[in-house]
């Protein structure tokens, strides 16, 4: 399994992180039902020299919470990793397994919330509590100048971490927000299976986000 690169390892929460009691309780419950799953905060995945950072919401029950790698094992992964491959940011063949050998080049995947939330919906307090880890990981990526936020919660956390102002940086698909130091955030609807199935997010819409990121590559 490809865990967070050494430069980001110190920014990860402990495997039994107690900071959010509700999330810790759910982790313990699922661990009892599925002791062979990852069942822990999910580490960042990708290239420590990344120029692009992708910020998701939180691990999914049958995705990263099960496998230990972001966007691996659920319906969101094929679209994300397929788009990364098309954009020249992925080496190997994505097979929805943490041991499939896939590596990212120039990109890093982070999450606004590290642990599985009930119903895939973290509370505002849980998002705030976990922001310390997102902030530390962004700080550990000195070459990251372009950010993609997947969904509104990731957008809000990323804006705050980058030093932007939420009243001015409103979430919208393909919206761009430039912070004072020149870093750029691009918004996208989340690549969840639900958004794909309902047509809220099409493959073409998602690919357009990464095409724009490539145009902004430093």
Secondary structure, DSSP 8 states (H G I E B T S, - for coil): -----HHHHTTS--TT--SSHHHHHHHHHHHHH-TTS--S----EE-TT-SEEEEES---TTTHHHHSSTT-SSTTHHHHHHHHHHTT-EES---SSTTS--EESSEEEEESS-S--GGG---HHHHHHHHHHHHHHHHT-TT--EEEEESHHHHHHHHHHHT--TTTS---TT-EEE-TTS-EEEEE----HHHHHHTSS-HHHHHHHHHHHHHT--
